[in-house]
Amino acid sequence: MYRHFFKRLIDFVAALCGLVVLSPLLLVGAVWLHFANKGAGAFFLQERPGKEAKIFKVIKFKTMTDERDADGHLLPDVQRLTKVGKFIRSTSIDELPQLVNVLKGDMALIGPRPLLVKYLPLYTPEQARRHEVRPGITGWAQCHGRNAISWREKFALDVWYVDHVSLWTDIQVIFITIKKVVCRADISEEGHATMEPFTGNN
């Protein structure tokens, strides 16, 4: 009952209340990033696979500039990540606009993180099971390593969550996530500004 009805109801109500309460913070963040990103904009929209791998557009605060090298290629993430963007990312404020996705039903508050569409053909059948539920703003893998663990570990944790969706599991995720955000833990993988791309072999 929780998985098929109450979880979505709680998500909708919480997202609606969250957007109302956090609207001043979202406005300040948008204005701050508008100037910090050197004209690249404050919001980032990108296609991601959701439940049953259905494609939707995720909404996040944009924490990097669009600066390019002499050949027109985007500079590495570590060079495009601004000081403001680094703060926004480390405090997880960049995830807050996804409350709109939750309100629309594209996402849940808690579930496997929505990843890039190009990763879809690289998943094993077991890893692809992460798409049996709506992706989340935070999730079981986020609470147990976030960007500091390997892709295989992350996918194993995602599938564990799919098999153990419950109110108690979600409550645990919420409290652990709050602790991680306050401590700013596991923001990136060692040697990377975010996390290395998934290749199917890592």
N, CA and C atoms as an extended XYZ file, in Angstrom:
606
Properties=species:S:1:pos:R:3:atomname:S:1:resname:S:1:resid:I:1 pbc="F F F"
N         0.834       -1.208        0.000 N   MET     1
C         0.000        0.000        0.000 CA  MET     1
C         0.868        1.257        0.000 C   MET     1
N         1.904        1.271        0.831 N   TYR     2
C         2.782        2.447        0.879 CA  TYR     2
C         3.450        2.685       -0.465 C   TYR     2
N         4.017        1.630       -1.043 N   ARG     3
C         4.762        1.752       -2.294 CA  ARG     3
C         3.898        2.244       -3.449 C   ARG     3
N         2.650        1.779       -3.507 N   HIS     4
C         1.801        2.054       -4.667 CA  HIS     4
C         0.823        3.213       -4.471 C   HIS     4
N         0.708        3.750       -3.257 N   PHE     5
C        -0.235        4.854       -3.061 CA  PHE     5
C         0.308        5.947       -2.141 C   PHE     5
N         0.593        5.584       -0.895 N   PHE     6
C         0.960        6.600        0.096 CA  PHE     6
C         2.293        7.280       -0.216 C   PHE     6
N         3.217        6.567       -0.804 N   LYS     7
C         4.521        7.176       -1.135 CA  LYS     7
C         4.336        8.348       -2.095 C   LYS     7
N         3.534        8.157       -3.128 N   ARG     8
C         3.290        9.235       -4.101 CA  ARG     8
C         2.514       10.387       -3.464 C   ARG     8
N         1.547       10.065       -2.605 N   LEU     9
C         0.759       11.099       -1.935 CA  LEU     9
C         1.661       11.945       -1.039 C   LEU     9
N         2.519       11.299       -0.272 N   ILE    10
C         3.455       12.013        0.605 CA  ILE    10
C         4.409       12.866       -0.216 C   ILE    10
N         4.906       12.322       -1.319 N   ASP    11
C         5.808       13.067       -2.204 CA  ASP    11
C         5.151       14.351       -2.704 C   ASP    11
N         3.913       14.250       -3.161 N   PHE    12
C         3.208       15.408       -3.728 CA  PHE    12
C         3.028       16.501       -2.682 C   PHE    12
N         2.522       16.116       -1.515 N   VAL    13
C         2.265       17.096       -0.450 CA  VAL    13
C         3.577       17.726        0.026 C   VAL    13
N         4.606       16.895        0.218 N   ALA    14
C         5.890       17.400        0.712 CA  ALA    14
C         6.553       18.315       -0.311 C   ALA    14
N         6.468       17.965       -1.595 N   ALA    15
C         7.068       18.802       -2.640 CA  ALA    15
C         6.363       20.147       -2.734 C   ALA    15
N         5.048       20.132       -2.649 N   LEU    16
C         4.274       21.373       -2.718 CA  LEU    16
C         4.615       22.285       -1.540 C   LEU    16
N         4.640       21.723       -0.350 N   CYS    17
C         4.983       22.508        0.851 CA  CYS    17
C         6.430       22.991        0.779 C   CYS    17
N         7.314       22.120        0.292 N   GLY    18
C         8.725       22.481        0.183 CA  GLY    18
C         8.959       23.645       -0.759 C   GLY    18
N         8.260       23.633       -1.890 N   LEU    19
C         8.413       24.730       -2.857 CA  LEU    19
C         7.921       26.055       -2.278 C   LEU    19
N         6.841       26.011       -1.519 N   VAL    20
C         6.302       27.235       -0.915 CA  VAL    20
C         7.266       27.771        0.144 C   VAL    20
N         7.717       26.900        1.028 N   VAL    21
C         8.596       27.308        2.131 CA  VAL    21
C         9.973       27.746        1.628 C   VAL    21
N        10.493       27.032        0.623 N   LEU    22
C        11.855       27.291        0.152 CA  LEU    22
C        11.932       28.290       -1.002 C   LEU    22
N        10.812       28.843       -1.405 N   SER    23
C        10.801       29.764       -2.547 CA  SER    23
C        11.770       30.950       -2.378 C   SER    23
N        11.918       31.542       -1.184 N   PRO    24
C        12.905       32.631       -1.036 CA  PRO    24
C        14.335       32.139       -1.299 C   PRO    24
N        14.669       30.954       -0.789 N   LEU    25
C        16.001       30.393       -1.002 CA  LEU    25
C        16.231       30.083       -2.474 C   LEU    25
N        15.225       29.555       -3.146 N   LEU    26
C        15.340       29.243       -4.565 CA  LEU    26
C        15.555       30.515       -5.389 C   LEU    26
N        14.867       31.583       -5.007 N   LEU    27
C        15.001       32.859       -5.716 CA  LEU    27
C        16.402       33.429       -5.538 C   LEU    27
N        16.903       33.413       -4.301 N   VAL    28
C        18.253       33.915       -4.023 CA  VAL    28
C        19.288       33.082       -4.769 C   VAL    28
N        19.122       31.761       -4.748 N   GLY    29
C        20.054       30.877       -5.443 CA  GLY    29
C        20.079       31.134       -6.941 C   GLY    29
N        18.913       31.361       -7.522 N   ALA    30
C        18.820       31.609       -8.960 CA  ALA    30
C        19.533       32.906       -9.352 C   ALA    30
N        19.316       33.960       -8.565 N   VAL    31
C        19.957       35.248       -8.851 CA  VAL    31
C        21.470       35.146       -8.670 C   VAL    31
N        21.896       34.500       -7.606 N   TRP    32
C        23.323       34.327       -7.293 CA  TRP    32
C        24.032       33.586       -8.418 C   TRP    32
N        23.429       32.493       -8.878 N   LEU    33
C        24.047       31.687       -9.924 CA  LEU    33
C        24.009       32.377      -11.287 C   LEU    33
N        22.994       33.200      -11.509 N   HIS    34
C        22.898       33.929      -12.775 CA  HIS    34
C        24.162       34.753      -13.019 C   HIS    34
N        24.635       35.399      -11.978 N   PHE    35
C        25.840       36.222      -12.107 CA  PHE    35
C        27.117       35.389      -12.029 C   PHE    35
N        27.133       34.384      -11.188 N   ALA    36
C        28.337       33.559      -11.019 CA  ALA    36
C        28.661       32.730      -12.249 C   ALA    36
N        27.633       32.336      -13.005 N   ASN    37
C        27.830       31.453      -14.157 CA  ASN    37
C        28.190       32.184      -15.449 C   ASN    37
N        28.431       33.470      -15.342 N   LYS    38
C        28.913       34.261      -16.490 CA  LYS    38
C        28.001       34.146      -17.720 C   LYS    38
N        26.711       34.274      -17.457 N   GLY    39
C        25.768       34.266      -18.567 CA  GLY    39
C        25.276       32.894      -18.981 C   GLY    39
N        25.699       31.848      -18.283 N   ALA    40
C        25.299       30.479      -18.643 CA  ALA    40
C        23.921       30.107      -18.102 C   ALA    40
N        23.328       31.005      -17.317 N   GLY    41
C        22.004       30.731      -16.761 CA  GLY    41
C        22.073       30.111      -15.380 C   GLY    41
N        20.935       30.109      -14.679 N   ALA    42
C        20.888       29.604      -13.309 CA  ALA    42
C        20.339       28.188      -13.211 C   ALA    42
N        19.640       27.748      -14.265 N   PHE    43
C        19.022       26.426      -14.217 CA  PHE    43
C        19.585       25.505      -15.293 C   PHE    43
N        19.537       24.227      -14.989 N   PHE    44
C        20.091       23.197      -15.858 CA  PHE    44
C        19.005       22.160      -16.109 C   PHE    44
N        18.610       21.996      -17.365 N   LEU    45
C        17.608       21.003      -17.726 CA  LEU    45
C        18.269       19.930      -18.581 C   LEU    45
N        18.048       18.694      -18.247 N   GLN    46
C        18.658       17.608      -19.008 CA  GLN    46
C        17.753       16.385      -18.997 C   GLN    46
N        17.723       15.697      -20.127 N   GLU    47
C        16.908       14.490      -20.216 CA  GLU    47
C        17.521       13.377      -19.366 C   GLU    47
N        16.684       12.732      -18.578 N   ARG    48
C        17.101       11.611      -17.738 CA  ARG    48
C        16.039       10.524      -17.808 C   ARG    48
N        16.419        9.271      -17.638 N   PRO    49
C        15.429        8.190      -17.601 CA  PRO    49
C        14.776        8.085      -16.226 C   PRO    49
N        13.447        7.959      -16.224 N   GLY    50
C        12.722        7.822      -14.975 CA  GLY    50
C        12.214        6.412      -14.767 C   GLY    50
N        11.047        6.288      -14.171 N   LYS    51
C        10.462        4.968      -13.936 CA  LYS    51
C        10.216        4.278      -15.259 C   LYS    51
N        10.574        2.988      -15.316 N   GLU    52
C        10.489        2.196      -16.546 CA  GLU    52
C        11.308        2.828      -17.676 C   GLU    52
N        12.321        3.596      -17.314 N   ALA    53
C        13.239        4.245      -18.257 CA  ALA    53
C        12.544        5.280      -19.145 C   ALA    53
N        11.384        5.774      -18.733 N   LYS    54
C        10.708        6.831      -19.482 CA  LYS    54
C        11.495        8.130      -19.325 C   LYS    54
N        11.758        8.807      -20.429 N   ILE    55
C        12.603       10.002      -20.421 CA  ILE    55
C        11.830       11.241      -19.958 C   ILE    55
N        12.433       12.010      -19.078 N   PHE    56
C        11.869       13.284      -18.642 CA  PHE    56
C        13.018       14.286      -18.501 C   PHE    56
N        12.692       15.539      -18.286 N   LYS    57
C        13.715       16.572      -18.128 CA  LYS    57
C        13.868       16.943      -16.653 C   LYS    57
N        15.051       16.646      -16.111 N   VAL    58
C        15.323       16.959      -14.717 CA  VAL    58
C        15.719       18.428      -14.609 C   VAL    58
N        15.319       19.067      -13.502 N   ILE    59
C        15.602       20.485      -13.279 CA  ILE    59
C        16.551       20.621      -12.095 C   ILE    59
N        17.678       21.273      -12.318 N   LYS    60
C        18.643       21.499      -11.240 CA  LYS    60
C        19.203       22.912      -11.364 C   LYS    60
N        19.792       23.400      -10.283 N   PHE    61
C        20.543       24.643      -10.380 CA  PHE    61
C        21.825       24.352      -11.141 C   PHE    61
N        22.209       25.248      -12.000 N   LYS    62
C        23.418       25.097      -12.807 CA  LYS    62
C        24.616       25.589      -11.992 C   LYS    62
N        25.581       24.713      -11.746 N   THR    63
C        26.711       25.065      -10.887 CA  THR    63
C        28.014       25.257      -11.660 C   THR    63
N        27.947       25.177      -12.989 N   MET    64
C        29.147       25.333      -13.804 CA  MET    64
C        28.912       26.354      -14.914 C   MET    64
N        29.987       26.952      -15.375 N   THR    65
C        29.910       27.855      -16.518 CA  THR    65
C        29.914       27.015      -17.801 C   THR    65
N        29.762       27.667      -18.946 N   ASP    66
C        29.828       26.977      -20.238 CA  ASP    66
C        31.139       27.307      -20.958 C   ASP    66
N        32.180       27.594      -20.203 N   GLU    67
C        33.459       27.982      -20.784 CA  GLU    67
C        34.067       26.846      -21.611 C   GLU    67
N        34.654       27.231      -22.760 N   ARG    68
C        35.214       26.255      -23.689 CA  ARG    68
C        36.670       26.575      -24.017 C   ARG    68
N        37.365       25.558      -24.551 N   ASP    69
C        38.751       25.776      -24.943 CA  ASP    69
C        38.816       26.367      -26.346 C   ASP    69
N        40.007       26.522      -26.880 N   ALA    70
C        40.202       27.146      -28.187 CA  ALA    70
C        39.521       26.371      -29.318 C   ALA    70
N        39.305       25.068      -29.117 N   ASP    71
C        38.669       24.230      -30.136 CA  ASP    71
C        37.153       24.143      -29.971 C   ASP    71
N        36.643       24.872      -28.994 N   GLY    72
C        35.196       24.877      -28.795 CA  GLY    72
C        34.674       23.772      -27.896 C   GLY    72
N        35.581       23.002      -27.271 N   HIS    73
C        35.160       21.934      -26.372 CA  HIS    73
C        35.011       22.469      -24.941 C   HIS    73
N        34.014       21.972      -24.228 N   LEU    74
C        33.817       22.391      -22.847 CA  LEU    74
C        35.052       22.058      -22.017 C   LEU    74
N        35.434       22.982      -21.150 N   LEU    75
C        36.567       22.732      -20.257 CA  LEU    75
C        36.182       21.641      -19.253 C   LEU    75
N        37.145       20.981      -18.627 N   PRO    76
C        36.844       19.963      -17.610 CA  PRO    76
C        35.964       20.538      -16.502 C   PRO    76
N        35.163       19.668      -15.890 N   ASP    77
C        34.237       20.092      -14.833 CA  ASP    77
C        34.933       20.897      -13.746 C   ASP    77
N        36.109       20.453      -13.345 N   VAL    78
C        36.811       21.103      -12.236 CA  VAL    78
C        37.162       22.550      -12.563 C   VAL    78
N        37.331       22.871      -13.840 N   GLN    79
C        37.649       24.241      -14.248 CA  GLN    79
C        36.394       25.095      -14.425 C   GLN    79
N        35.266       24.468      -14.675 N   ARG    80
C        34.025       25.213      -14.900 CA  ARG    80
C        33.186       25.368      -13.629 C   ARG    80
N        33.511       24.591      -12.602 N   LEU    81
C        32.779       24.676      -11.340 CA  LEU    81
C        33.191       25.948      -10.595 C   LEU    81
N        32.255       26.877      -10.418 N   THR    82
C        32.557       28.149       -9.765 CA  THR    82
C        32.551       27.988       -8.247 C   THR    82
N        33.066       29.001       -7.553 N   LYS    83
C        33.057       28.962       -6.086 CA  LYS    83
C        31.625       28.936       -5.562 C   LYS    83
N        30.774       29.717       -6.210 N   VAL    84
C        29.359       29.716       -5.827 CA  VAL    84
C        28.750       28.344       -6.112 C   VAL    84
N        29.058       27.806       -7.294 N   GLY    85
C        28.549       26.495       -7.669 CA  GLY    85
C        29.017       25.406       -6.728 C   GLY    85
N        30.256       25.503       -6.293 N   LYS    86
C        30.807       24.511       -5.368 CA  LYS    86
C        30.052       24.541       -4.038 C   LYS    86
N        29.737       25.752       -3.570 N   PHE    87
C        28.970       25.881       -2.328 CA  PHE    87
C        27.551       25.341       -2.512 C   PHE    87
N        26.918       25.715       -3.619 N   ILE    88
C        25.557       25.264       -3.901 CA  ILE    88
C        25.507       23.739       -3.977 C   ILE    88
N        26.534       23.146       -4.597 N   ARG    89
C        26.584       21.697       -4.751 CA  ARG    89
C        26.863       21.011       -3.405 C   ARG    89
N        27.816       21.564       -2.626 N   SER    90
C        28.212       20.933       -1.368 CA  SER    90
C        27.090       20.946       -0.340 C   SER    90
N        26.195       21.924       -0.448 N   THR    91
C        25.060       22.008        0.472 CA  THR    91
C        23.813       21.346       -0.103 C   THR    91
N        23.938       20.792       -1.319 N   SER    92
C        22.848       20.100       -2.021 CA  SER    92
C        21.695       21.029       -2.394 C   SER    92
N        21.941       22.341       -2.359 N   ILE    93
C        20.906       23.286       -2.770 CA  ILE    93
C        20.595       23.121       -4.254 C   ILE    93
N        21.589       22.636       -5.034 N   ASP    94
C        21.386       22.458       -6.470 CA  ASP    94
C        20.289       21.441       -6.780 C   ASP    94
N        19.946       20.590       -5.816 N   GLU    95
C        18.931       19.562       -6.025 CA  GLU    95
C        17.503       20.081       -5.797 C   GLU    95
N        17.358       21.207       -5.115 N   LEU    96
C        16.037       21.672       -4.700 CA  LEU    96
C        15.047       21.931       -5.844 C   LEU    96
N        15.485       22.457       -7.013 N   PRO    97
C        14.512       22.648       -8.088 CA  PRO    97
C        13.838       21.358       -8.549 C   PRO    97
N        14.412       20.206       -8.190 N   GLN    98
C        13.806       18.933       -8.570 CA  GLN    98
C        12.499       18.679       -7.832 C   GLN    98
N        12.194       19.521       -6.851 N   LEU    99
C        10.881       19.425       -6.210 CA  LEU    99
C         9.773       19.623       -7.242 C   LEU    99
N        10.059       20.382       -8.282 N   VAL   100
C         9.096       20.558       -9.381 CA  VAL   100
C         8.881       19.228      -10.087 C   VAL   100
N         9.973       18.479      -10.311 N   ASN   101
C         9.864       17.158      -10.923 CA  ASN   101
C         9.046       16.202      -10.053 C   ASN   101
N         9.214       16.313       -8.736 N   VAL   102
C         8.449       15.476       -7.808 CA  VAL   102
C         6.971       15.829       -7.890 C   VAL   102
N         6.681       17.113       -7.933 N   LEU   103
C         5.295       17.577       -8.020 CA  LEU   103
C         4.632       17.051       -9.296 C   LEU   103
N         5.385       17.040      -10.392 N   LYS   104
C         4.863       16.573      -11.678 CA  LYS   104
C         4.719       15.055      -11.743 C   LYS   104
N         5.410       14.344      -10.867 N   GLY   105
C         5.333       12.888      -10.886 CA  GLY   105
C         6.469       12.228      -11.637 C   GLY   105
N         7.423       13.030      -12.135 N   ASP   106
C         8.593       12.465      -12.811 CA  ASP   106
C         9.513       11.763      -11.822 C   ASP   106
N         9.557       12.300      -10.597 N   MET   107
C        10.475       11.815       -9.582 CA  MET   107
C         9.759       11.619       -8.246 C   MET   107
N        10.471       10.989       -7.328 N   ALA   108
C        10.015       10.862       -5.943 CA  ALA   108
C        11.008       11.607       -5.066 C   ALA   108
N        10.657       11.844       -3.832 N   LEU   109
C        11.632       12.443       -2.920 CA  LEU   109
C        12.794       11.484       -2.707 C   LEU   109
N        12.477       10.181       -2.630 N   ILE   110
C        13.486        9.169       -2.348 CA  ILE   110
C        13.425        8.057       -3.384 C   ILE   110
N        14.588        7.733       -3.942 N   GLY   111
C        14.691        6.684       -4.951 CA  GLY   111
C        16.068        6.753       -5.579 C   GLY   111
N        16.386        5.847       -6.498 N   PRO   112
C        17.687        5.908       -7.183 CA  PRO   112
C        17.837        7.220       -7.937 C   PRO   112
N        19.012        7.806       -7.909 N   ARG   113
C        19.228        9.074       -8.601 CA  ARG   113
C        19.058        8.906      -10.106 C   ARG   113
N        18.404        9.863      -10.791 N   PRO   114
C        18.262        9.772      -12.245 CA  PRO   114
C        19.600       10.082      -12.923 C   PRO   114
N        20.097        9.170      -13.723 N   LEU   115
C        21.398        9.327      -14.367 CA  LEU   115
C        21.245        9.682      -15.839 C   LEU   115
N        22.343        9.680      -16.569 N   LEU   116
C        22.318       10.085      -17.966 CA  LEU   116
C        21.653        9.032      -18.861 C   LEU   116
N        20.975        9.507      -19.898 N   VAL   117
C        20.302        8.612      -20.842 CA  VAL   117
C        21.309        7.694      -21.536 C   VAL   117
N        22.515        8.203      -21.790 N   LYS   118
C        23.521        7.414      -22.512 CA  LYS   118
C        23.992        6.193      -21.725 C   LYS   118
N        23.678        6.139      -20.433 N   TYR   119
C        24.078        4.987      -19.627 CA  TYR   119
C        23.130        3.796      -19.797 C   TYR   119
N        21.933        4.022      -20.317 N   LEU   120
C        20.927        2.973      -20.398 CA  LEU   120
C        21.426        1.675      -21.049 C   LEU   120
N        22.126        1.741      -22.203 N   PRO   121
C        22.566        0.489      -22.827 CA  PRO   121
C        23.706       -0.197      -22.074 C   PRO   121
N        24.310        0.490      -21.105 N   LEU   122
C        25.469       -0.051      -20.405 CA  LEU   122
C        25.098       -0.871      -19.173 C   LEU   122
N        23.843       -0.766      -18.712 N   TYR   123
C        23.441       -1.474      -17.517 CA  TYR   123
C        23.317       -2.981      -17.751 C   TYR   123
N        23.645       -3.752      -16.732 N   THR   124
C        23.324       -5.171      -16.742 CA  THR   124
C        21.824       -5.280      -16.447 C   THR   124
N        21.185       -6.416      -16.734 N   PRO   125
C        19.759       -6.560      -16.404 CA  PRO   125
C        19.471       -6.268      -14.931 C   PRO   125
N        20.369       -6.670      -14.048 N   GLU   126
C        20.178       -6.415      -12.617 CA  GLU   126
C        20.275       -4.928      -12.313 C   GLU   126
N        21.260       -4.247      -12.882 N   GLN   127
C        21.413       -2.815      -12.646 CA  GLN   127
C        20.230       -2.026      -13.200 C   GLN   127
N        19.669       -2.492      -14.310 N   ALA   128
C        18.536       -1.803      -14.936 CA  ALA   128
C        17.285       -1.838      -14.068 C   ALA   128
N        17.261       -2.708      -13.056 N   ARG   129
C        16.115       -2.790      -12.158 CA  ARG   129
C        15.937       -1.514      -11.336 C   ARG   129
N        16.936       -0.658      -11.321 N   ARG   130
C        16.841        0.617      -10.601 CA  ARG   130
C        15.713        1.480      -11.178 C   ARG   130
N        15.281        1.154      -12.409 N   HIS   131
C        14.216        1.920      -13.057 CA  HIS   131
C        12.820        1.359      -12.775 C   HIS   131
N        12.733        0.415      -11.851 N   GLU   132
C        11.426       -0.125      -11.491 CA  GLU   132
C        10.647        0.825      -10.578 C   GLU   132
N        11.325        1.821      -10.047 N   VAL   133
C        10.678        2.829       -9.198 CA  VAL   133
C        11.033        4.218       -9.729 C   VAL   133
N        10.307        5.229       -9.274 N   ARG   134
C        10.631        6.595       -9.672 CA  ARG   134
C        12.007        6.974       -9.120 C   ARG   134
N        12.799        7.706       -9.895 N   PRO   135
C        14.079        8.191       -9.371 CA  PRO   135
C        13.823        9.224       -8.287 C   PRO   135
N        14.820        9.436       -7.416 N   GLY   136
C        14.607       10.339       -6.297 CA  GLY   136
C        15.611       11.476       -6.205 C   GLY   136
N        15.262       12.482       -5.427 N   ILE   137
C        16.183       13.585       -5.152 CA  ILE   137
C        17.333       13.070       -4.292 C   ILE   137
N        17.006       12.175       -3.377 N   THR   138
C        18.023       11.476       -2.593 CA  THR   138
C        17.634       10.012       -2.557 C   THR   138
N        18.563        9.165       -2.104 N   GLY   139
C        18.260        7.740       -2.119 CA  GLY   139
C        19.183        6.935       -1.232 C   GLY   139
N        18.972        5.625       -1.239 N   TRP   140
C        19.752        4.727       -0.392 CA  TRP   140
C        21.238        4.811       -0.722 C   TRP   140
N        21.576        4.869       -2.012 N   ALA   141
C        22.985        4.963       -2.411 CA  ALA   141
C        23.577        6.304       -1.997 C   ALA   141
N        22.779        7.368       -2.060 N   GLN   142
C        23.247        8.684       -1.635 CA  GLN   142
C        23.630        8.677       -0.153 C   GLN   142
N        22.924        7.879        0.612 N   CYS   143
C        23.174        7.812        2.051 CA  CYS   143
C        24.353        6.917        2.418 C   CYS   143
N        24.787        6.119        1.462 N   HIS   144
C        25.844        5.147        1.752 CA  HIS   144
C        27.043        5.321        0.824 C   HIS   144
N        27.434        6.583        0.636 N   GLY   145
C        28.641        6.843       -0.139 CA  GLY   145
C        28.509        7.923       -1.184 C   GLY   145
N        27.296        8.135       -1.700 N   ARG   146
C        27.056        9.179       -2.693 CA  ARG   146
C        28.053        9.086       -3.838 C   ARG   146
N        28.869       10.109       -4.078 N   ASN   147
C        29.832       10.076       -5.184 CA  ASN   147
C        31.184        9.485       -4.796 C   ASN   147
N        31.307        9.013       -3.555 N   ALA   148
C        32.594        8.502       -3.091 CA  ALA   148
C        32.715        6.986       -3.225 C   ALA   148
N        31.680        6.314       -3.766 N   ILE   149
C        31.731        4.869       -3.960 CA  ILE   149
C        31.727        4.552       -5.455 C   ILE   149
N        32.034        3.319       -5.804 N   SER   150
C        32.089        2.929       -7.211 CA  SER   150
C        30.680        2.829       -7.791 C   SER   150
N        30.605        2.846       -9.112 N   TRP   151
C        29.319        2.709       -9.781 CA  TRP   151
C        28.664        1.378       -9.434 C   TRP   151
N        29.428        0.306       -9.418 N   ARG   152
C        28.852       -1.011       -9.114 CA  ARG   152
C        28.249       -1.040       -7.722 C   ARG   152
N        28.935       -0.435       -6.768 N   GLU   153
C        28.404       -0.365       -5.403 CA  GLU   153
C        27.128        0.463       -5.373 C   GLU   153
N        27.146        1.566       -6.101 N   LYS   154
C        25.982        2.451       -6.135 CA  LYS   154
C        24.769        1.747       -6.726 C   LYS   154
N        24.963        1.015       -7.825 N   PHE   155
C        23.847        0.318       -8.459 CA  PHE   155
C        23.319       -0.815       -7.577 C   PHE   155
N        24.218       -1.491       -6.873 N   ALA   156
C        23.784       -2.555       -5.952 CA  ALA   156
C        22.903       -1.978       -4.850 C   ALA   156
N        23.261       -0.797       -4.356 N   LEU   157
C        22.461       -0.134       -3.323 CA  LEU   157
C        21.118        0.323       -3.888 C   LEU   157
N        21.116        0.790       -5.141 N   ASP   158
C        19.864        1.202       -5.793 CA  ASP   158
C        18.892        0.029       -5.898 C   ASP   158
N        19.403       -1.118       -6.323 N   VAL   159
C        18.552       -2.301       -6.479 CA  VAL   159
C        18.072       -2.793       -5.116 C   VAL   159
N        18.937       -2.678       -4.097 N   TRP   160
C        18.507       -3.046       -2.745 CA  TRP   160
C        17.305       -2.206       -2.348 C   TRP   160
N        17.356       -0.920       -2.651 N   TYR   161
C        16.237       -0.039       -2.303 CA  TYR   161
C        14.962       -0.465       -3.034 C   TYR   161
N        15.081       -0.780       -4.311 N   VAL   162
C        13.919       -1.208       -5.094 CA  VAL   162
C        13.223       -2.392       -4.412 C   VAL   162
N        14.012       -3.290       -3.847 N   ASP   163
C        13.464       -4.484       -3.200 CA  ASP   163
C        13.010       -4.244       -1.766 C   ASP   163
N        13.317       -3.079       -1.218 N   HIS   164
C        12.995       -2.812        0.189 CA  HIS   164
C        12.298       -1.466        0.392 C   HIS   164
N        11.526       -1.025       -0.583 N   VAL   165
C        10.797        0.238       -0.441 CA  VAL   165
C         9.790        0.118        0.707 C   VAL   165
N         9.906        1.016        1.653 N   SER   166
C         8.979        1.033        2.786 CA  SER   166
C         9.044        2.400        3.446 C   SER   166
N         8.078        2.704        4.275 N   LEU   167
C         8.070        3.972        5.004 CA  LEU   167
C         9.289        4.060        5.913 C   LEU   167
N         9.639        2.965        6.571 N   TRP   168
C        10.770        2.968        7.487 CA  TRP   168
C        12.086        3.215        6.735 C   TRP   168
N        12.239        2.581        5.574 N   THR   169
C        13.448        2.794        4.768 CA  THR   169
C        13.550        4.255        4.346 C   THR   169
N        12.441        4.833        3.912 N   ASP   170
C        12.446        6.228        3.477 CA  ASP   170
C        12.743        7.181        4.634 C   ASP   170
N        12.236        6.867        5.825 N   ILE   171
C        12.531        7.694        6.996 CA  ILE   171
C        14.027        7.660        7.293 C   ILE   171
N        14.621        6.466        7.190 N   GLN   172
C        16.066        6.348        7.396 CA  GLN   172
C        16.836        7.202        6.395 C   GLN   172
N        16.420        7.154        5.140 N   VAL   173
C        17.087        7.925        4.088 CA  VAL   173
C        17.026        9.419        4.392 C   VAL   173
N        15.877        9.893        4.815 N   ILE   174
C        15.712       11.317        5.115 CA  ILE   174
C        16.681       11.768        6.206 C   ILE   174
N        16.752       11.021        7.294 N   PHE   175
C        17.614       11.428        8.408 CA  PHE   175
C        19.097       11.309        8.061 C   PHE   175
N        19.471       10.255        7.335 N   ILE   176
C        20.874       10.107        6.944 CA  ILE   176
C        21.264       11.195        5.949 C   ILE   176
N        20.340       11.536        5.045 N   THR   177
C        20.604       12.595        4.056 CA  THR   177
C        20.840       13.930        4.754 C   THR   177
N        20.017       14.254        5.737 N   ILE   178
C        20.182       15.505        6.486 CA  ILE   178
C        21.563       15.542        7.136 C   ILE   178
N        21.964       14.427        7.714 N   LYS   179
C        23.282       14.340        8.353 CA  LYS   179
C        24.394       14.538        7.335 C   LYS   179
N        24.255       13.919        6.147 N   LYS   180
C        25.277       14.039        5.101 CA  LYS   180
C        25.384       15.478        4.600 C   LYS   180
N        24.232       16.131        4.444 N   VAL   181
C        24.227       17.512        3.947 CA  VAL   181
C        24.877       18.444        4.960 C   VAL   181
N        24.527       18.267        6.231 N   VAL   182
C        25.102       19.113        7.285 CA  VAL   182
C        26.614       18.929        7.345 C   VAL   182
N        27.080       17.691        7.199 N   CYS   183
C        28.519       17.395        7.277 CA  CYS   183
C        29.218       17.579        5.935 C   CYS   183
N        28.416       17.811        4.877 N   ARG   184
C        28.940       17.953        3.507 CA  ARG   184
C        29.835       16.765        3.145 C   ARG   184
N        29.337       15.577        3.389 N   ALA   185
C        30.120       14.353        3.178 CA  ALA   185
C        29.859       13.729        1.818 C   ALA   185
N        30.900       13.066        1.251 N   ASP   186
C        30.804       12.272        0.015 CA  ASP   186
C        30.307       13.089       -1.174 C   ASP   186
N        30.748       14.350       -1.270 N   ILE   187
C        30.294       15.212       -2.362 CA  ILE   187
C        30.862       14.771       -3.695 C   ILE   187
N        32.112       14.335       -3.711 N   SER   188
C        32.749       13.958       -4.976 CA  SER   188
C        33.646       12.759       -4.786 C   SER   188
N        34.004       12.164       -5.924 N   GLU   189
C        34.934       11.057       -5.897 CA  GLU   189
C        36.348       11.618       -5.842 C   GLU   189
N        37.247       10.951       -5.193 N   GLU   190
C        38.616       11.421       -5.059 CA  GLU   190
C        39.236       11.669       -6.436 C   GLU   190
N        39.771       12.877       -6.642 N   GLY   191
C        40.421       13.216       -7.901 CA  GLY   191
C        39.483       13.772       -8.953 C   GLY   191
N        38.184       13.926       -8.601 N   HIS   192
C        37.202       14.437       -9.565 CA  HIS   192
C        36.361       15.515       -8.908 C   HIS   192
N        35.867       16.468       -9.731 N   ALA   193
C        34.988       17.508       -9.207 CA  ALA   193
C        33.624       16.935       -8.847 C   ALA   193
N        33.183       15.930       -9.573 N   THR   194
C        31.906       15.276       -9.271 CA  THR   194
C        32.171       13.768       -9.164 C   THR   194
N        31.881       13.029      -10.231 N   MET   195
C        32.187       11.601      -10.247 CA  MET   195
C        32.544       11.216      -11.660 C   MET   195
N        33.454       10.256      -11.816 N   GLU   196
C        33.863        9.864      -13.151 CA  GLU   196
C        32.696        9.264      -13.918 C   GLU   196
N        32.665        9.390      -15.259 N   PRO   197
C        31.552        8.846      -16.060 CA  PRO   197
C        31.469        7.326      -15.935 C   PRO   197
N        30.259        6.812      -16.078 N   PHE   198
C        30.039        5.364      -16.060 CA  PHE   198
C        30.329        4.809      -17.454 C   PHE   198
N        31.148        3.754      -17.508 N   THR   199
C        31.526        3.166      -18.800 CA  THR   199
C        31.010        1.750      -18.971 C   THR   199
N        30.402        1.213      -17.919 N   GLY   200
C        29.949       -0.169      -17.976 CA  GLY   200
C        30.957       -1.123      -17.375 C   GLY   200
N        32.160       -0.629      -17.132 N   ASN   201
C        33.228       -1.477      -16.589 CA  ASN   201
C        33.693       -1.018      -15.209 C   ASN   201
N        33.102        0.076      -14.705 N   ASN   202
C        33.555        0.600      -13.414 CA  ASN   202
C        32.458        0.471      -12.386 C   ASN   202
